[in-house]
Amino acid sequence: MAILMQGLVLLVSGMGIVYLFLSLLVWVMNHSTQIVQRFNYILPDDEPRKKKPRPALAATRAGNSGEQIAVAIAVASAKAR
C-alpha cells in the first residue's frame, strides 16, 4: 500500500509541475508580445513584396489562345480514338 501512495504522490507532483510550467509558458508568451510591440520601432518588419501577375498559359501571350486551345483539344481527341 505504501508503494501505491508513493506512486500517487509522484503522479500528482509531476502533473502539478507540468501544469505550472505550461501556465508559466503561456504567461511569458502573452507578455512577450507586448514587449516586442513596444520595441518594434527598432527593427520594423519589411513591407511584403507585391506579387507579379503571371499568365496562366504561354498561349495567352500570343493573342490567339482560343484557336490554339481548340487545335490542342482536336489533336488530343483525334489521338484518343
N, CA, C and O atoms as a CHARMM CRD file, in Angstrom:
* protein
*
  324
    1    1 MET  N      0.82000  -1.19200   0.00000 PROA 1      0.00000
    2    1 MET  CA     0.00000   0.00000   0.00000 PROA 1      0.00000
    3    1 MET  C      0.86600   1.25800   0.00000 PROA 1      0.00000
    4    1 MET  O      0.46500   2.28600  -0.54500 PROA 1      0.00000
    5    2 ALA  N      2.03000   1.18400   0.59800 PROA 2      0.00000
    6    2 ALA  CA     2.92000   2.33700   0.65800 PROA 2      0.00000
    7    2 ALA  C      3.44300   2.69100  -0.73100 PROA 2      0.00000
    8    2 ALA  O      3.63500   3.86500  -1.04500 PROA 2      0.00000
    9    3 ILE  N      3.67400   1.67100  -1.56300 PROA 3      0.00000
   10    3 ILE  CA     4.17500   1.93300  -2.92100 PROA 3      0.00000
   11    3 ILE  C      3.09200   2.63500  -3.73900 PROA 3      0.00000
   12    3 ILE  O      3.39400   3.50900  -4.55200 PROA 3      0.00000
   13    4 LEU  N      1.83100   2.25400  -3.52400 PROA 4      0.00000
   14    4 LEU  CA     0.73400   2.89400  -4.23500 PROA 4      0.00000
   15    4 LEU  C      0.62500   4.36400  -3.84700 PROA 4      0.00000
   16    4 LEU  O      0.38800   5.21300  -4.70600 PROA 4      0.00000
   17    5 MET  N      0.79300   4.66700  -2.58700 PROA 5      0.00000
   18    5 MET  CA     0.75100   6.06800  -2.12600 PROA 5      0.00000
   19    5 MET  C      1.92200   6.86400  -2.68200 PROA 5      0.00000
   20    5 MET  O      1.75700   8.02100  -3.07000 PROA 5      0.00000
   21    6 GLN  N      3.11300   6.25200  -2.72500 PROA 6      0.00000
   22    6 GLN  CA     4.26700   6.94000  -3.30200 PROA 6      0.00000
   23    6 GLN  C      4.03900   7.22300  -4.78900 PROA 6      0.00000
   24    6 GLN  O      4.40300   8.28900  -5.28600 PROA 6      0.00000
   25    7 GLY  N      3.44200   6.27200  -5.48900 PROA 7      0.00000
   26    7 GLY  CA     3.13000   6.47300  -6.90600 PROA 7      0.00000
   27    7 GLY  C      2.12400   7.57600  -7.09800 PROA 7      0.00000
   28    7 GLY  O      2.25400   8.37700  -8.02400 PROA 7      0.00000
   29    8 LEU  N      1.10700   7.63700  -6.23200 PROA 8      0.00000
   30    8 LEU  CA     0.10300   8.68300  -6.32100 PROA 8      0.00000
   31    8 LEU  C      0.70500  10.05700  -6.03500 PROA 8      0.00000
   32    8 LEU  O      0.37400  11.03300  -6.71000 PROA 8      0.00000
   33    9 VAL  N      1.58600  10.13700  -5.03900 PROA 9      0.00000
   34    9 VAL  CA     2.26000  11.40300  -4.72900 PROA 9      0.00000
   35    9 VAL  C      3.13500  11.83500  -5.90500 PROA 9      0.00000
   36    9 VAL  O      3.15700  13.01500  -6.25700 PROA 9      0.00000
   37   10 LEU  N      3.84500  10.90300  -6.50600 PROA 10     0.00000
   38   10 LEU  CA     4.68500  11.20600  -7.65800 PROA 10     0.00000
   39   10 LEU  C      3.83900  11.66300  -8.83800 PROA 10     0.00000
   40   10 LEU  O      4.22500  12.58600  -9.55400 PROA 10     0.00000
   41   11 LEU  N      2.69800  11.03200  -9.04800 PROA 11     0.00000
   42   11 LEU  CA     1.79500  11.40400 -10.13700 PROA 11     0.00000
   43   11 LEU  C      1.28400  12.81900  -9.95700 PROA 11     0.00000
   44   11 LEU  O      1.32900  13.62600 -10.88600 PROA 11     0.00000
   45   12 VAL  N      0.79600  13.12200  -8.76000 PROA 12     0.00000
   46   12 VAL  CA     0.22700  14.44700  -8.50200 PROA 12     0.00000
   47   12 VAL  C      1.31000  15.52300  -8.57500 PROA 12     0.00000
   48   12 VAL  O      1.08600  16.58500  -9.15700 PROA 12     0.00000
   49   13 SER  N      2.46900  15.26400  -7.99800 PROA 13     0.00000
   50   13 SER  CA     3.53000  16.28200  -8.03700 PROA 13     0.00000
   51   13 SER  C      4.04300  16.47800  -9.46600 PROA 13     0.00000
   52   13 SER  O      4.33600  17.60900  -9.85500 PROA 13     0.00000
   53   14 GLY  N      4.15700  15.42400 -10.24100 PROA 14     0.00000
   54   14 GLY  CA     4.60900  15.55300 -11.62600 PROA 14     0.00000
   55   14 GLY  C      3.62800  16.32100 -12.47700 PROA 14     0.00000
   56   14 GLY  O      4.01900  17.19100 -13.25500 PROA 14     0.00000
   57   15 MET  N      2.35000  16.00500 -12.33400 PROA 15     0.00000
   58   15 MET  CA     1.33900  16.72900 -13.10600 PROA 15     0.00000
   59   15 MET  C      1.24100  18.18400 -12.65000 PROA 15     0.00000
   60   15 MET  O      0.97900  19.07000 -13.46300 PROA 15     0.00000
   61   16 GLY  N      1.44700  18.43300 -11.37900 PROA 16     0.00000
   62   16 GLY  CA     1.43600  19.81800 -10.88000 PROA 16     0.00000
   63   16 GLY  C      2.57900  20.62300 -11.45300 PROA 16     0.00000
   64   16 GLY  O      2.40100  21.77900 -11.83600 PROA 16     0.00000
   65   17 ILE  N      3.75900  20.01300 -11.51500 PROA 17     0.00000
   66   17 ILE  CA     4.91800  20.71400 -12.07500 PROA 17     0.00000
   67   17 ILE  C      4.69000  21.00900 -13.55200 PROA 17     0.00000
   68   17 ILE  O      5.01300  22.10100 -14.02000 PROA 17     0.00000
   69   18 VAL  N      4.13900  20.05300 -14.28900 PROA 18     0.00000
   70   18 VAL  CA     3.86600  20.27200 -15.71600 PROA 18     0.00000
   71   18 VAL  C      2.82900  21.37800 -15.87700 PROA 18     0.00000
   72   18 VAL  O      2.98400  22.24200 -16.73900 PROA 18     0.00000
   73   19 TYR  N      1.78600  21.36800 -15.07300 PROA 19     0.00000
   74   19 TYR  CA     0.76200  22.41100 -15.15000 PROA 19     0.00000
   75   19 TYR  C      1.35800  23.78400 -14.85100 PROA 19     0.00000
   76   19 TYR  O      1.06400  24.74800 -15.55800 PROA 19     0.00000
   77   20 LEU  N      2.18500  23.88700 -13.82000 PROA 20     0.00000
   78   20 LEU  CA     2.81300  25.16800 -13.50700 PROA 20     0.00000
   79   20 LEU  C      3.73900  25.63400 -14.62900 PROA 20     0.00000
   80   20 LEU  O      3.77000  26.82000 -14.95500 PROA 20     0.00000
   81   21 PHE  N      4.49100  24.70900 -15.21700 PROA 21     0.00000
   82   21 PHE  CA     5.38900  25.06300 -16.30700 PROA 21     0.00000
   83   21 PHE  C      4.60400  25.56900 -17.52200 PROA 21     0.00000
   84   21 PHE  O      4.97400  26.57600 -18.12600 PROA 21     0.00000
   85   22 LEU  N      3.52500  24.87100 -17.87900 PROA 22     0.00000
   86   22 LEU  CA     2.73200  25.31500 -19.02400 PROA 22     0.00000
   87   22 LEU  C      2.03200  26.64400 -18.75000 PROA 22     0.00000
   88   22 LEU  O      1.91500  27.47800 -19.64800 PROA 22     0.00000
   89   23 SER  N      1.57100  26.84600 -17.52700 PROA 23     0.00000
   90   23 SER  CA     0.96500  28.13600 -17.17300 PROA 23     0.00000
   91   23 SER  C      1.98900  29.25300 -17.27400 PROA 23     0.00000
   92   23 SER  O      1.68400  30.32900 -17.78900 PROA 23     0.00000
   93   24 LEU  N      3.19500  29.01000 -16.79100 PROA 24     0.00000
   94   24 LEU  CA     4.26200  29.99600 -16.89300 PROA 24     0.00000
   95   24 LEU  C      4.60900  30.26900 -18.35200 PROA 24     0.00000
   96   24 LEU  O      4.86300  31.41600 -18.71800 PROA 24     0.00000
   97   25 LEU  N      4.62300  29.24600 -19.18000 PROA 25     0.00000
   98   25 LEU  CA     4.92800  29.40200 -20.59900 PROA 25     0.00000
   99   25 LEU  C      3.87500  30.26800 -21.28800 PROA 25     0.00000
  100   25 LEU  O      4.22100  31.14400 -22.08100 PROA 25     0.00000
  101   26 VAL  N      2.60000  30.03300 -20.99800 PROA 26     0.00000
  102   26 VAL  CA     1.52700  30.84100 -21.58800 PROA 26     0.00000
  103   26 VAL  C      1.64600  32.28500 -21.12800 PROA 26     0.00000
  104   26 VAL  O      1.47600  33.19900 -21.93400 PROA 26     0.00000
  105   27 TRP  N      1.92900  32.50800 -19.86700 PROA 27     0.00000
  106   27 TRP  CA     2.06100  33.86400 -19.32900 PROA 27     0.00000
  107   27 TRP  C      3.21800  34.59700 -19.99700 PROA 27     0.00000
  108   27 TRP  O      3.08400  35.76000 -20.37800 PROA 27     0.00000
  109   28 VAL  N      4.35200  33.91900 -20.13800 PROA 28     0.00000
  110   28 VAL  CA     5.52800  34.54400 -20.76600 PROA 28     0.00000
  111   28 VAL  C      5.24200  34.87000 -22.23200 PROA 28     0.00000
  112   28 VAL  O      5.62900  35.93600 -22.70800 PROA 28     0.00000
  113   29 MET  N      4.57500  33.97600 -22.94900 PROA 29     0.00000
  114   29 MET  CA     4.27700  34.21400 -24.35700 PROA 29     0.00000
  115   29 MET  C      3.32700  35.39800 -24.52200 PROA 29     0.00000
  116   29 MET  O      3.50600  36.21100 -25.42800 PROA 29     0.00000
  117   30 ASN  N      2.32600  35.50200 -23.66300 PROA 30     0.00000
  118   30 ASN  CA     1.38800  36.62900 -23.75300 PROA 30     0.00000
  119   30 ASN  C      2.07900  37.95100 -23.45600 PROA 30     0.00000
  120   30 ASN  O      1.80100  38.95300 -24.11500 PROA 30     0.00000
  121   31 HSD  N      2.95500  37.96900 -22.49500 PROA 31     0.00000
  122   31 HSD  CA     3.62400  39.21400 -22.14900 PROA 31     0.00000
  123   31 HSD  C      4.77400  39.53800 -23.09900 PROA 31     0.00000
  124   31 HSD  O      5.15000  40.70200 -23.23400 PROA 31     0.00000
  125   32 SER  N      5.32900  38.53900 -23.74800 PROA 32     0.00000
  126   32 SER  CA     6.41600  38.83100 -24.69300 PROA 32     0.00000
  127   32 SER  C      5.88800  39.54800 -25.93200 PROA 32     0.00000
  128   32 SER  O      6.62600  40.31500 -26.54900 PROA 32     0.00000
  129   33 THR  N      4.63200  39.31900 -26.31100 PROA 33     0.00000
  130   33 THR  CA     4.07800  40.05000 -27.44800 PROA 33     0.00000
  131   33 THR  C      3.96800  41.53100 -27.13700 PROA 33     0.00000
  132   33 THR  O      4.18100  42.36700 -28.01600 PROA 33     0.00000
  133   34 GLN  N      3.63900  41.86400 -25.90000 PROA 34     0.00000
  134   34 GLN  CA     3.56700  43.27000 -25.51700 PROA 34     0.00000
  135   34 GLN  C      4.95600  43.90300 -25.51100 PROA 34     0.00000
  136   34 GLN  O      5.11400  45.06100 -25.89500 PROA 34     0.00000
  137   35 ILE  N      5.94900  43.15300 -25.07900 PROA 35     0.00000
  138   35 ILE  CA     7.31300  43.67800 -25.05300 PROA 35     0.00000
  139   35 ILE  C      7.84000  43.87100 -26.46600 PROA 35     0.00000
  140   35 ILE  O      8.48700  44.87500 -26.76000 PROA 35     0.00000
  141   36 VAL  N      7.56200  42.90500 -27.34500 PROA 36     0.00000
  142   36 VAL  CA     8.02200  43.01500 -28.72300 PROA 36     0.00000
  143   36 VAL  C      7.35000  44.19900 -29.41500 PROA 36     0.00000
  144   36 VAL  O      8.00800  44.93000 -30.15500 PROA 36     0.00000
  145   37 GLN  N      6.06000  44.39900 -29.18900 PROA 37     0.00000
  146   37 GLN  CA     5.36700  45.52800 -29.79900 PROA 37     0.00000
  147   37 GLN  C      5.92400  46.85400 -29.30100 PROA 37     0.00000
  148   37 GLN  O      5.95100  47.83500 -30.04500 PROA 37     0.00000
  149   38 ARG  N      6.36100  46.89000 -28.07000 PROA 38     0.00000
  150   38 ARG  CA     6.90300  48.13000 -27.51000 PROA 38     0.00000
  151   38 ARG  C      8.21800  48.51500 -28.16800 PROA 38     0.00000
  152   38 ARG  O      8.49100  49.70200 -28.34800 PROA 38     0.00000
  153   39 PHE  N      9.05000  47.52100 -28.53400 PROA 39     0.00000
  154   39 PHE  CA    10.35100  47.80100 -29.12700 PROA 39     0.00000
  155   39 PHE  C     10.40200  47.49900 -30.62500 PROA 39     0.00000
  156   39 PHE  O     11.48800  47.34200 -31.18200 PROA 39     0.00000
  157   40 ASN  N      9.26000  47.41700 -31.27400 PROA 40     0.00000
  158   40 ASN  CA     9.20500  47.07000 -32.69100 PROA 40     0.00000
  159   40 ASN  C      9.75300  48.18300 -33.57700 PROA 40     0.00000
  160   40 ASN  O     10.13500  47.91500 -34.71600 PROA 40     0.00000
  161   41 TYR  N      9.80300  49.40600 -33.09900 PROA 41     0.00000
  162   41 TYR  CA    10.29100  50.50900 -33.91800 PROA 41     0.00000
  163   41 TYR  C     11.79500  50.39100 -34.19500 PROA 41     0.00000
  164   41 TYR  O     12.29500  51.00500 -35.13800 PROA 41     0.00000
  165   42 ILE  N     12.51300  49.61900 -33.39500 PROA 42     0.00000
  166   42 ILE  CA    13.95600  49.47200 -33.59200 PROA 42     0.00000
  167   42 ILE  C     14.24700  48.68300 -34.86200 PROA 42     0.00000
  168   42 ILE  O     15.05600  49.11100 -35.68600 PROA 42     0.00000
  169   43 LEU  N     13.60300  47.54900 -35.02400 PROA 43     0.00000
  170   43 LEU  CA    13.76900  46.70800 -36.21500 PROA 43     0.00000
  171   43 LEU  C     12.39900  46.39900 -36.80800 PROA 43     0.00000
  172   43 LEU  O     11.86100  45.31700 -36.57600 PROA 43     0.00000
  173   44 PRO  N     11.82400  47.33300 -37.57300 PROA 44     0.00000
  174   44 PRO  CA    10.48800  47.06900 -38.13000 PROA 44     0.00000
  175   44 PRO  C     10.54500  45.99500 -39.21200 PROA 44     0.00000
  176   44 PRO  O     11.58700  45.76500 -39.82600 PROA 44     0.00000
  177   45 ASP  N      9.41800  45.35000 -39.42900 PROA 45     0.00000
  178   45 ASP  CA     9.32900  44.33100 -40.46700 PROA 45     0.00000
  179   45 ASP  C      9.34200  44.99000 -41.84100 PROA 45     0.00000
  180   45 ASP  O      8.87000  46.11600 -42.00200 PROA 45     0.00000
  181   46 ASP  N      9.88300  44.28400 -42.82500 PROA 46     0.00000
  182   46 ASP  CA     9.86200  44.77300 -44.19200 PROA 46     0.00000
  183   46 ASP  C      8.43900  44.68600 -44.73800 PROA 46     0.00000
  184   46 ASP  O      7.64100  43.84200 -44.33100 PROA 46     0.00000
  185   47 GLU  N      8.15000  45.59300 -45.67500 PROA 47     0.00000
  186   47 GLU  CA     6.84300  45.53500 -46.31300 PROA 47     0.00000
  187   47 GLU  C      6.81000  44.33800 -47.24800 PROA 47     0.00000
  188   47 GLU  O      7.80000  44.05400 -47.92100 PROA 47     0.00000
  189   48 PRO  N      5.70000  43.64000 -47.29900 PROA 48     0.00000
  190   48 PRO  CA     5.64000  42.47600 -48.19600 PROA 48     0.00000
  191   48 PRO  C      5.70800  42.91300 -49.65000 PROA 48     0.00000
  192   48 PRO  O      5.14900  43.94000 -50.03400 PROA 48     0.00000
  193   49 ARG  N      6.39700  42.12300 -50.44400 PROA 49     0.00000
  194   49 ARG  CA     6.52900  42.42800 -51.86200 PROA 49     0.00000
  195   49 ARG  C      5.23700  42.08600 -52.58100 PROA 49     0.00000
  196   49 ARG  O      4.54000  41.13200 -52.23300 PROA 49     0.00000
  197   50 LYS  N      4.93800  42.88000 -53.58200 PROA 50     0.00000
  198   50 LYS  CA     3.74200  42.61700 -54.37000 PROA 50     0.00000
  199   50 LYS  C      4.06200  41.54100 -55.39200 PROA 50     0.00000
  200   50 LYS  O      5.11900  41.55200 -56.02100 PROA 50     0.00000
  201   51 LYS  N      3.13000  40.61300 -55.54300 PROA 51     0.00000
  202   51 LYS  CA     3.33300  39.53500 -56.49200 PROA 51     0.00000
  203   51 LYS  C      3.03900  40.03400 -57.89900 PROA 51     0.00000
  204   51 LYS  O      2.07300  40.76100 -58.13300 PROA 51     0.00000
  205   52 LYS  N      3.89300  39.62700 -58.82400 PROA 52     0.00000
  206   52 LYS  CA     3.67600  39.97900 -60.21400 PROA 52     0.00000
  207   52 LYS  C      2.68700  38.98700 -60.80200 PROA 52     0.00000
  208   52 LYS  O      2.80600  37.78400 -60.57300 PROA 52     0.00000
  209   53 PRO  N      1.70600  39.47900 -61.56200 PROA 53     0.00000
  210   53 PRO  CA     0.76200  38.54500 -62.16600 PROA 53     0.00000
  211   53 PRO  C      1.43400  37.73600 -63.26600 PROA 53     0.00000
  212   53 PRO  O      2.12500  38.28000 -64.12700 PROA 53     0.00000
  213   54 ARG  N      1.21700  36.42400 -63.21800 PROA 54     0.00000
  214   54 ARG  CA     1.78800  35.54300 -64.23400 PROA 54     0.00000
  215   54 ARG  C      0.67900  35.08800 -65.16700 PROA 54     0.00000
  216   54 ARG  O     -0.44000  34.83400 -64.71900 PROA 54     0.00000
  217   55 PRO  N      0.96700  34.98400 -66.43800 PROA 55     0.00000
  218   55 PRO  CA    -0.06200  34.47100 -67.34600 PROA 55     0.00000
  219   55 PRO  C     -0.32300  32.99300 -67.07800 PROA 55     0.00000
  220   55 PRO  O      0.57800  32.24700 -66.69400 PROA 55     0.00000
  221   56 ALA  N     -1.56200  32.58900 -67.28500 PROA 56     0.00000
  222   56 ALA  CA    -1.94300  31.20800 -66.99900 PROA 56     0.00000
  223   56 ALA  C     -1.28400  30.24800 -67.98000 PROA 56     0.00000
  224   56 ALA  O     -0.81000  29.18500 -67.57800 PROA 56     0.00000
  225   57 LEU  N     -1.24900  30.60000 -69.23200 PROA 57     0.00000
  226   57 LEU  CA    -0.64700  29.75900 -70.25200 PROA 57     0.00000
  227   57 LEU  C      0.28000  30.60500 -71.12100 PROA 57     0.00000
  228   57 LEU  O      0.11800  31.82200 -71.21300 PROA 57     0.00000
  229   58 ALA  N      1.22600  29.97000 -71.74000 PROA 58     0.00000
  230   58 ALA  CA     2.11100  30.68800 -72.66100 PROA 58     0.00000
  231   58 ALA  C      1.33900  31.14400 -73.88900 PROA 58     0.00000
  232   58 ALA  O      1.71100  32.12700 -74.53000 PROA 58     0.00000
  233   59 ALA  N      0.26300  30.43400 -74.21900 PROA 59     0.00000
  234   59 ALA  CA    -0.51800  30.78000 -75.40500 PROA 59     0.00000
  235   59 ALA  C     -1.29900  32.07200 -75.21300 PROA 59     0.00000
  236   59 ALA  O     -1.66500  32.70500 -76.20300 PROA 59     0.00000
  237   60 THR  N     -1.56500  32.48100 -73.99600 PROA 60     0.00000
  238   60 THR  CA    -2.33600  33.70000 -73.78500 PROA 60     0.00000
  239   60 THR  C     -1.55400  34.93000 -74.19500 PROA 60     0.00000
  240   60 THR  O     -2.15100  35.96600 -74.48600 PROA 60     0.00000
  241   61 ARG  N     -0.25000  34.84400 -74.22500 PROA 61     0.00000
  242   61 ARG  CA     0.55300  35.98100 -74.65600 PROA 61     0.00000
  243   61 ARG  C      0.53000  36.15400 -76.17500 PROA 61     0.00000
  244   61 ARG  O      0.78600  37.24900 -76.67600 PROA 61     0.00000
  245   62 ALA  N      0.22500  35.08200 -76.90700 PROA 62     0.00000
  246   62 ALA  CA     0.24800  35.13700 -78.36300 PROA 62     0.00000
  247   62 ALA  C     -0.94600  35.89100 -78.91200 PROA 62     0.00000
  248   62 ALA  O     -0.85500  36.44800 -80.00600 PROA 62     0.00000
  249   63 GLY  N     -2.04600  35.93200 -78.20800 PROA 63     0.00000
  250   63 GLY  CA    -3.19700  36.68400 -78.67500 PROA 63     0.00000
  251   63 GLY  C     -4.27400  35.79500 -79.26400 PROA 63     0.00000
  252   63 GLY  O     -5.45200  36.14200 -79.18200 PROA 63     0.00000
  253   64 ASN  N     -3.92400  34.66600 -79.85400 PROA 64     0.00000
  254   64 ASN  CA    -4.91000  33.76000 -80.44600 PROA 64     0.00000
  255   64 ASN  C     -5.00800  32.48900 -79.61900 PROA 64     0.00000
  256   64 ASN  O     -4.93500  31.38300 -80.15500 PROA 64     0.00000
  257   65 SER  N     -5.17200  32.64800 -78.32500 PROA 65     0.00000
  258   65 SER  CA    -5.15500  31.49800 -77.43300 PROA 65     0.00000
  259   65 SER  C     -6.35200  30.59000 -77.66000 PROA 65     0.00000
  260   65 SER  O     -6.24500  29.37600 -77.48300 PROA 65     0.00000
  261   66 GLY  N     -7.48700  31.15300 -78.04800 PROA 66     0.00000
  262   66 GLY  CA    -8.66600  30.33900 -78.27700 PROA 66     0.00000
  263   66 GLY  C     -8.46400  29.36100 -79.41900 PROA 66     0.00000
  264   66 GLY  O     -8.89400  28.21000 -79.34900 PROA 66     0.00000
  265   67 GLU  N     -7.80700  29.82600 -80.46800 PROA 67     0.00000
  266   67 GLU  CA    -7.54600  28.95000 -81.61400 PROA 67     0.00000
  267   67 GLU  C     -6.56500  27.84600 -81.24100 PROA 67     0.00000
  268   67 GLU  O     -6.75200  26.69200 -81.62600 PROA 67     0.00000
  269   68 GLN  N     -5.53200  28.19100 -80.50100 PROA 68     0.00000
  270   68 GLN  CA    -4.52800  27.19300 -80.12100 PROA 68     0.00000
  271   68 GLN  C     -5.12000  26.14900 -79.17400 PROA 68     0.00000
  272   68 GLN  O     -4.78800  24.96700 -79.26500 PROA 68     0.00000
  273   69 ILE  N     -5.98100  26.57800 -78.28300 PROA 69     0.00000
  274   69 ILE  CA    -6.61800  25.63400 -77.36800 PROA 69     0.00000
  275   69 ILE  C     -7.53000  24.68900 -78.14800 PROA 69     0.00000
  276   69 ILE  O     -7.55900  23.48800 -77.87900 PROA 69     0.00000
  277   70 ALA  N     -8.27400  25.23200 -79.11500 PROA 70     0.00000
  278   70 ALA  CA    -9.15700  24.40000 -79.92100 PROA 70     0.00000
  279   70 ALA  C     -8.36100  23.36600 -80.71600 PROA 70     0.00000
  280   70 ALA  O     -8.78300  22.21500 -80.82700 PROA 70     0.00000
  281   71 VAL  N     -7.22300  23.76300 -81.26500 PROA 71     0.00000
  282   71 VAL  CA    -6.36600  22.83000 -82.01100 PROA 71     0.00000
  283   71 VAL  C     -5.83000  21.76200 -81.07100 PROA 71     0.00000
  284   71 VAL  O     -5.80100  20.58800 -81.43900 PROA 71     0.00000
  285   72 ALA  N     -5.40900  22.13200 -79.87600 PROA 72     0.00000
  286   72 ALA  CA    -4.88400  21.16700 -78.91800 PROA 72     0.00000
  287   72 ALA  C     -5.95400  20.15600 -78.51500 PROA 72     0.00000
  288   72 ALA  O     -5.65300  18.97200 -78.36500 PROA 72     0.00000
  289   73 ILE  N     -7.18900  20.59900 -78.34000 PROA 73     0.00000
  290   73 ILE  CA    -8.27400  19.69300 -77.98300 PROA 73     0.00000
  291   73 ILE  C     -8.57600  18.75000 -79.14200 PROA 73     0.00000
  292   73 ILE  O     -8.81600  17.56100 -78.93400 PROA 73     0.00000
  293   74 ALA  N     -8.56500  19.27900 -80.35900 PROA 74     0.00000
  294   74 ALA  CA    -8.83600  18.44300 -81.52800 PROA 74     0.00000
  295   74 ALA  C     -7.75900  17.37400 -81.70000 PROA 74     0.00000
  296   74 ALA  O     -8.07400  16.22500 -82.01100 PROA 74     0.00000
  297   75 VAL  N     -6.49700  17.74000 -81.50200 PROA 75     0.00000
  298   75 VAL  CA    -5.41100  16.77400 -81.61900 PROA 75     0.00000
  299   75 VAL  C     -5.52500  15.69600 -80.53400 PROA 75     0.00000
  300   75 VAL  O     -5.31600  14.51500 -80.80900 PROA 75     0.00000
  301   76 ALA  N     -5.85200  16.09700 -79.31500 PROA 76     0.00000
  302   76 ALA  CA    -5.96900  15.14500 -78.21600 PROA 76     0.00000
  303   76 ALA  C     -7.12200  14.19100 -78.45100 PROA 76     0.00000
  304   76 ALA  O     -7.00100  12.99700 -78.17700 PROA 76     0.00000
  305   77 SER  N     -8.23800  14.69400 -78.95300 PROA 77     0.00000
  306   77 SER  CA    -9.37900  13.81200 -79.19000 PROA 77     0.00000
  307   77 SER  C     -9.13100  12.89500 -80.38800 PROA 77     0.00000
  308   77 SER  O     -9.63900  11.77400 -80.41200 PROA 77     0.00000
  309   78 ALA  N     -8.35800  13.34800 -81.38800 PROA 78     0.00000
  310   78 ALA  CA    -8.04300  12.50500 -82.54700 PROA 78     0.00000
  311   78 ALA  C     -7.10300  11.37800 -82.14000 PROA 78     0.00000
  312   78 ALA  O     -7.22800  10.26200 -82.64500 PROA 78     0.00000
  313   79 LYS  N     -6.16900  11.64700 -81.24000 PROA 79     0.00000
  314   79 LYS  CA    -5.23500  10.61100 -80.79000 PROA 79     0.00000
  315   79 LYS  C     -5.90400   9.61200 -79.85700 PROA 79     0.00000
  316   79 LYS  O     -5.47600   8.46200 -79.76400 PROA 79     0.00000
  317   80 ALA  N     -6.96300  10.05400 -79.15800 PROA 80     0.00000
  318   80 ALA  CA    -7.64300   9.18300 -78.22000 PROA 80     0.00000
  319   80 ALA  C     -8.46500   8.11000 -78.94300 PROA 80     0.00000
  320   80 ALA  O     -8.75400   7.06300 -78.36400 PROA 80     0.00000
  321   81 ARG  N     -8.83700   8.35500 -80.18300 PROA 81     0.00000
  322   81 ARG  CA    -9.67000   7.38700 -80.93700 PROA 81     0.00000
  323   81 ARG  C     -8.87400   6.31300 -81.52200 PROA 81     0.00000
  324   81 ARG  O     -9.42100   5.42800 -82.18000 PROA 81     0.00000
